Structure formats: C-alpha cells, structure tokens
Amino acid sequence: MEVSEIKERWLVIVNVFAASQKAGSIWKRSAAYMEAEGIAYEARYTGGEYNATELARKACAEGFRRFVAVGGDGTVHDIINGIAGYSDDNSVKLSGFTLAVIPLGSGNDWVRTFGISKNIRSAVRLLKEGRVARQDMVKVSLLNSSGVETKTKYMANIAGIGLDARVCEIVNRKKKQGYRGKKLYVSALFYCIRHRVPVAAKVICDGQTVFDGKYLSMAFGTGKYSGGGMRQTPLAVPDDGLIDVTIIPDIPMSIIARKVITLFTGTFHTVKQLTLARGAEVVVLPSGQADREPLEVDGEVVGRVPARFKVLEDQLNVMVP
C-alpha cells in the first residue's frame, strides 16, 4: 500500500453491546469531547454486518492505522485481532498501528496495566496528550495431535487453560444473561475451585520443559490483570518480549482457600506451590483426557489444547498517560 493511501484520522469502533448496551449513548459524549479537542475521526459500529474484528481488519485494508476501541476488554481483544491478523497476513509491520481505548466494560483489565483512566474525558485526551507505549502481541495457535496449527488468535493481555478458562465460560454465559460486576468473576472462580478436575499436561518454555504433571489452571500473560482485577501474572511486563507463565498444580483445597486473596493483592507469585516461568514461546501438550481442557484468550474461549503461544517480533503502539 502506498503511503499516500494511509489515513491520518482515527477510526473509532464502538461496541454497541458494551456497558450493558449503553455504549451508544456514552459514545455520544465521547464524540463531543473528541470534536471539542479537534480530533479528526470516523466512527463505525458493531451489531450490523461486521463485528469489531471484521471492522478493524476492513479498516486496515482501507488505510487506517490509528484505532480507538470504545468498549471493554472484549472490544480491545477483537480490534487487536483484526489489526494483528491483517498485519500478519499482509506482512505489514505491526508497529505502524496505534490503539487507544475509551473503556466502557465491566472488567477493563487491559487498561489497568497501562494506568488508563475509566473517565471518558481523560481517555479522550490521551489521543492528543498521551504518550505512545509499546505492547507485545502473542500469536496463540491451537494445534492438532500432529502439532499442526488449526486455528489462530492474538493475545494482548492474558490467556488461561483449565480452571481459568472454565471461569470465563461461566462469566460469559452470565454476561449474556445480563449479569455484571466483580462479584461475577469471584463467584465463578469459587464455583470452579469447588468443582475442580485436575488433568495432566507438559509445558515447554523456549524449548525447556518447565512443568509436567497434573494441574488445576495455567495463565499466560503479557498483562497483569484479568477477571475484573485478579492478578494471575502480577510481574508481567507488556513490552519485554516475554510471556509470563503461572501454573497452579494439583494442590489441596485448603491451600487454595488460604491463597485466593493473593490473586487480588498482587502477591500471587509468592505462593511457593506455583510453577512460574517466562519465555518468548510456550507450548502446552496435554496428557490423557486433558485435550478436553478449554483455552481462553483475553476472556474469549477459543477452543481446546494443545496450543502454542509465541510473541510476535513487532509490537503495537498504544496511547497511555
């Protein structure tokens, strides 16, 4: 694509289903702030012919390189998948794209890592006054029994296998029923802990086996937060080129009950029973019936293991305070 075709204005993608379907009215205020700041933009909405991923990918092909996500973590995830998928498929550098977020979701975990305010006016001001930070992008590939890639997603925050993914299944189902709030995640977490079913898998990090046995849950993060403020990978750095891995092995219920609080205090990594690792490429290979374990990426349940996580060489630009 010629440079003359690149569009300078922002492409705003509004998830009309975010904020309990109040995003449309909230966006009107955001638009007024953008116009008052003299920010050139074009807005497009989900809910019609295209979802946020398709809208973003289509806009990339049209020459847009600056995007604003109006919605929650799911909206950020979808837009990032549109951008990263287009970049990957067309050999266009990811560093040529910039993402800003006006957070309207119930969790807003991605923005927590970057310290982006939930205040709409403050979020809009970042389009002009913010600084550009870098965000690692992780390509998540579902594999068949022969190790061949069958499906691809892109991760900008945290993925989970096992208990974590089962929590997401419950939360997503409850959200469709209209439930919202932090208690939703916590209640789903305790339900899944009580009904835990340990399975076995091998985890290979940069070619070295770091875990081989039964586990309850695994988390893979470039961000710190998930589930409305829980910190499964509290030491993750979004631009260090590495995936932080936290594995909860098959440990007694009494230990789990005592240590749950550390998920919310940022000290989860100090729990001695955990297996922690860090690397640019991580492969999870199931044993026995573990191939039935679900995998979630940024809150979206995308399939079942085995899976491979690999940090892309290039990084996405994000607008931060």
C-alpha positions as CSV (number, residue, x, y, z in Angstrom):
1,M,0.0,0.0,0.0
2,E,1.3,3.4,-0.9
3,V,2.0,5.9,1.8
4,S,-0.4,8.4,0.2
5,E,-3.3,6.0,0.9
6,I,-2.7,5.9,4.7
7,K,-5.4,7.8,6.5
8,E,-4.4,10.1,9.3
9,R,-7.7,10.3,11.1
10,W,-8.7,7.9,13.9
11,L,-11.0,5.0,13.2
12,V,-13.4,4.7,16.2
13,I,-15.0,1.3,16.6
14,V,-17.9,1.4,19.0
15,N,-19.2,-1.8,20.6
16,V,-22.9,-1.1,20.9
17,F,-23.3,-4.0,23.3
18,A,-20.7,-2.8,25.8
19,A,-21.7,-1.2,29.2
20,S,-25.0,-3.2,29.2
21,Q,-25.8,-1.8,25.8
22,K,-25.4,1.8,26.9
23,A,-22.2,2.3,24.9
24,G,-24.1,4.1,22.1
25,S,-25.3,6.9,24.4
26,I,-21.9,7.1,26.2
27,W,-20.2,7.3,22.9
28,K,-22.1,10.5,22.0
29,R,-20.4,12.2,25.0
30,S,-17.1,10.8,23.9
31,A,-17.6,12.1,20.3
32,A,-18.4,15.6,21.7
33,Y,-15.2,15.6,23.7
34,M,-13.2,14.5,20.6
35,E,-14.7,17.2,18.5
36,A,-14.0,19.8,21.2
37,E,-10.4,18.7,21.1
38,G,-10.3,19.0,17.3
39,I,-9.6,15.3,16.9
40,A,-10.3,14.0,13.4
41,Y,-12.1,10.7,13.4
42,E,-14.6,8.3,11.7
43,A,-16.9,6.1,13.7
44,R,-18.1,2.6,12.9
45,Y,-20.4,0.4,14.9
46,T,-20.7,-3.3,15.7
47,G,-24.0,-5.1,15.6
48,G,-24.6,-4.8,11.9
49,E,-22.9,-6.6,9.1
50,Y,-19.5,-6.7,10.8
51,N,-18.2,-7.4,14.3
52,A,-15.3,-5.5,15.8
53,T,-12.6,-7.8,14.4
54,E,-14.0,-7.6,10.9
55,L,-14.5,-3.8,11.2
56,A,-10.8,-3.4,12.2
57,R,-9.4,-5.7,9.5
58,K,-11.5,-4.0,6.8
59,A,-10.4,-0.6,8.0
60,C,-6.7,-1.7,7.9
61,A,-7.1,-2.6,4.3
62,E,-8.6,0.8,3.7
63,G,-5.5,2.5,5.0
64,F,-6.5,3.3,8.6
65,R,-3.6,2.9,11.1
66,R,-5.0,4.6,14.2
67,F,-7.8,3.0,16.1
68,V,-10.0,3.8,19.1
69,A,-11.8,1.0,20.9
70,V,-15.0,2.1,22.6
71,G,-15.9,-0.8,24.9
72,G,-14.5,-3.3,27.3
73,D,-11.8,-6.0,27.2
74,G,-13.7,-8.0,24.6
75,T,-13.7,-5.0,22.3
76,V,-10.0,-4.4,22.7
77,H,-9.3,-8.1,22.0
78,D,-11.5,-8.1,18.9
79,I,-9.9,-5.0,17.4
80,I,-6.4,-6.2,18.2
81,N,-7.2,-9.5,16.4
82,G,-8.3,-7.5,13.4
83,I,-5.2,-5.4,13.3
84,A,-2.7,-8.2,14.1
85,G,-4.4,-10.6,11.7
86,Y,-4.2,-8.1,8.9
87,S,-0.6,-7.3,9.8
88,D,0.4,-10.9,9.9
89,D,-1.3,-12.0,6.7
90,N,-0.1,-9.0,4.7
91,S,3.4,-8.6,6.0
92,V,2.6,-5.1,7.2
93,K,4.6,-4.0,10.3
94,L,2.5,-4.0,13.5
95,S,4.4,-1.0,14.7
96,G,2.7,1.0,12.0
97,F,-0.6,0.8,14.0
98,T,-1.7,2.6,17.1
99,L,-4.5,1.7,19.5
100,A,-6.3,4.0,22.0
101,V,-9.2,2.9,24.3
102,I,-12.2,4.6,25.8
103,P,-13.0,1.9,28.4
104,L,-16.7,1.1,28.9
105,G,-16.6,-2.5,30.0
106,S,-17.3,-4.2,33.4
107,G,-13.8,-5.6,33.8
108,N,-11.5,-3.2,32.0
109,D,-8.4,-5.3,32.8
110,W,-6.3,-4.4,29.8
111,V,-6.4,-0.7,30.6
112,R,-5.4,-1.3,34.3
113,T,-1.9,-2.5,33.2
114,F,-1.3,0.8,31.4
115,G,-3.0,3.0,34.0
116,I,-5.6,4.3,31.6
117,S,-8.4,6.2,33.3
118,K,-12.0,5.0,33.1
119,N,-13.0,8.6,33.0
120,I,-14.2,9.3,29.4
121,R,-12.8,12.8,29.0
122,S,-9.4,11.7,30.4
123,A,-9.3,8.8,28.0
124,V,-10.2,11.0,25.0
125,R,-7.4,13.5,26.0
126,L,-4.9,10.7,25.6
127,L,-5.5,10.8,21.8
128,K,-3.7,14.2,21.9
129,E,-1.8,14.5,25.1
130,G,-0.9,10.9,25.8
131,R,2.4,9.1,25.1
132,V,3.0,6.1,22.9
133,A,3.9,2.9,24.6
134,R,4.6,-0.5,23.1
135,Q,2.5,-3.6,23.5
136,D,3.7,-7.2,22.8
137,M,1.4,-9.3,20.7
138,V,1.2,-13.0,21.2
139,K,0.1,-15.4,18.5
140,V,-1.9,-18.2,20.0
141,S,-2.2,-21.3,17.8
142,L,-4.5,-24.3,18.5
143,L,-2.7,-27.5,17.4
144,N,-3.9,-30.9,16.3
145,S,-2.4,-34.1,17.6
146,S,0.3,-33.9,15.0
147,G,1.3,-30.3,16.1
148,V,-0.2,-28.7,13.0
149,E,-1.8,-25.3,13.5
150,T,-5.6,-25.4,13.2
151,K,-6.8,-22.0,14.5
152,T,-5.1,-18.7,15.4
153,K,-5.9,-15.9,17.8
154,Y,-3.9,-13.0,19.0
155,M,-3.4,-12.1,22.7
156,A,-2.7,-8.7,24.2
157,N,-3.4,-9.5,27.9
158,I,-3.8,-12.9,29.5
159,A,-4.8,-16.4,28.3
160,G,-5.8,-19.3,30.5
161,I,-6.2,-23.1,30.4
162,G,-8.2,-25.2,32.8
163,L,-9.9,-23.6,35.8
164,D,-9.3,-20.1,34.4
165,A,-11.0,-20.9,31.1
166,R,-13.9,-22.6,32.8
167,V,-14.4,-19.4,34.8
168,C,-14.6,-17.5,31.5
169,E,-17.2,-19.9,30.2
170,I,-19.4,-19.3,33.2
171,V,-18.8,-15.5,33.2
172,N,-19.5,-15.1,29.5
173,R,-22.7,-17.1,29.9
174,K,-23.8,-15.0,32.8
175,K,-23.0,-11.8,30.9
176,K,-25.3,-12.9,28.2
177,Q,-28.0,-13.2,30.8
178,G,-27.4,-9.6,31.9
179,Y,-25.1,-10.1,35.0
180,R,-22.2,-7.7,35.6
181,G,-19.6,-6.8,38.2
182,K,-16.6,-8.1,40.0
183,K,-18.6,-10.5,42.1
184,L,-19.5,-12.3,39.0
185,Y,-15.9,-13.3,38.4
186,V,-15.3,-14.2,42.1
187,S,-18.4,-16.4,42.4
188,A,-17.4,-18.2,39.2
189,L,-13.9,-18.7,40.5
190,F,-15.1,-20.3,43.8
191,Y,-17.5,-22.5,41.9
192,C,-14.8,-23.8,39.6
193,I,-12.4,-24.3,42.5
194,R,-15.1,-26.4,44.4
195,H,-15.7,-28.5,41.2
196,R,-12.1,-28.7,40.1
197,V,-10.9,-31.6,38.0
198,P,-7.1,-31.8,37.8
199,V,-5.7,-33.0,34.5
200,A,-2.1,-33.5,33.2
201,A,0.0,-31.7,30.7
202,K,3.5,-30.8,29.8
203,V,4.5,-27.1,29.4
204,I,7.6,-26.3,27.3
205,C,9.0,-22.8,27.5
206,D,11.6,-21.8,24.9
207,G,12.4,-25.5,24.3
208,Q,12.8,-26.4,28.0
209,T,10.2,-28.4,29.9
210,V,9.1,-26.3,32.9
211,F,6.1,-28.4,34.1
212,D,5.0,-32.0,33.6
213,G,2.1,-33.3,35.7
214,K,-1.4,-32.6,37.0
215,Y,-2.6,-29.0,37.2
216,L,-5.7,-27.0,38.1
217,S,-5.0,-23.9,36.0
218,M,-2.5,-22.2,33.8
219,A,-2.2,-18.5,33.0
220,F,-0.1,-16.9,30.2
221,G,0.3,-13.1,30.4
222,T,1.8,-10.0,28.9
223,G,-0.6,-8.0,31.1
224,K,-1.1,-8.2,34.8
225,Y,-4.9,-8.2,35.3
226,S,-7.8,-10.5,34.4
227,G,-11.2,-11.3,35.8
228,G,-12.0,-7.8,37.0
229,G,-8.8,-7.1,38.8
230,M,-7.3,-10.5,39.6
231,R,-3.5,-10.7,39.0
232,Q,-2.5,-14.2,37.9
233,T,0.7,-12.9,36.3
234,P,1.5,-9.9,38.5
235,L,5.1,-9.5,37.3
236,A,4.2,-9.4,33.6
237,V,5.6,-6.5,31.5
238,P,3.7,-5.7,28.4
239,D,6.7,-4.8,26.2
240,D,9.5,-7.1,27.4
241,G,9.1,-9.7,24.6
242,L,8.2,-12.4,27.1
243,I,5.1,-14.4,28.2
244,D,4.8,-14.8,32.0
245,V,3.5,-18.3,32.9
246,T,1.8,-19.2,36.1
247,I,0.8,-22.8,36.7
248,I,-1.3,-23.9,39.7
249,P,-0.6,-27.6,40.2
250,D,-2.9,-30.1,41.8
251,I,-2.8,-28.9,45.4
252,P,-5.1,-29.4,48.3
253,M,-8.3,-27.3,48.6
254,S,-7.1,-25.9,52.0
255,I,-4.1,-24.3,50.4
256,I,-6.2,-22.8,47.5
257,A,-8.7,-21.3,50.0
258,R,-5.9,-19.6,52.0
259,K,-4.1,-18.2,49.0
260,V,-7.0,-16.9,46.9
261,I,-6.6,-13.5,48.4
262,T,-3.1,-13.1,46.8
263,L,-4.8,-13.0,43.4
264,F,-6.1,-9.6,44.4
265,T,-3.1,-8.2,46.3
266,G,-0.5,-8.6,43.5
267,T,1.4,-11.2,45.6
268,F,0.2,-14.4,43.8
269,H,3.7,-15.0,42.6
270,T,4.9,-15.5,46.2
271,V,2.8,-18.7,46.6
272,K,5.5,-21.4,46.8
273,Q,3.4,-24.2,45.4
274,L,3.1,-22.4,42.0
275,T,5.3,-23.1,39.0
276,L,6.5,-19.8,37.4
277,A,8.2,-19.4,34.0
278,R,8.9,-16.8,31.4
279,G,9.7,-17.1,27.7
280,A,9.1,-16.0,24.1
281,E,7.4,-19.3,23.0
282,V,5.4,-21.6,25.2
283,V,3.8,-24.9,24.1
284,V,1.2,-26.8,26.1
285,L,0.9,-30.5,25.4
286,P,-1.9,-32.4,27.1
287,S,-1.7,-35.9,28.6
288,G,-4.6,-38.4,28.6
289,Q,-8.0,-36.7,28.6
290,A,-6.5,-33.2,29.1
291,D,-7.1,-32.5,25.4
292,R,-10.6,-31.6,26.5
293,E,-9.4,-28.7,28.6
294,P,-10.6,-25.3,27.3
295,L,-8.4,-22.4,26.4
296,E,-9.4,-18.8,26.7
297,V,-7.6,-15.8,25.2
298,D,-8.3,-12.4,26.7
299,G,-11.6,-13.7,28.1
300,E,-12.7,-15.4,24.9
301,V,-12.9,-19.2,25.0
302,V,-11.4,-20.2,21.6
303,G,-11.0,-24.0,21.7
304,R,-9.1,-26.7,23.4
305,V,-5.4,-27.6,24.0
306,P,-2.8,-28.4,22.7
307,A,-1.7,-24.9,22.0
308,R,1.3,-22.7,21.2
309,F,2.0,-19.2,22.4
310,K,4.6,-17.1,20.5
311,V,5.5,-13.4,20.9
312,L,5.5,-11.6,17.6
313,E,8.7,-9.8,16.6
314,D,7.0,-6.5,16.2
315,Q,4.9,-4.5,18.7
316,L,1.7,-2.5,18.7
317,N,1.7,1.2,19.7
318,V,-0.8,2.1,22.4
319,M,-1.8,5.5,23.8
320,V,-1.2,5.8,27.6
321,P,-0.9,8.5,30.2
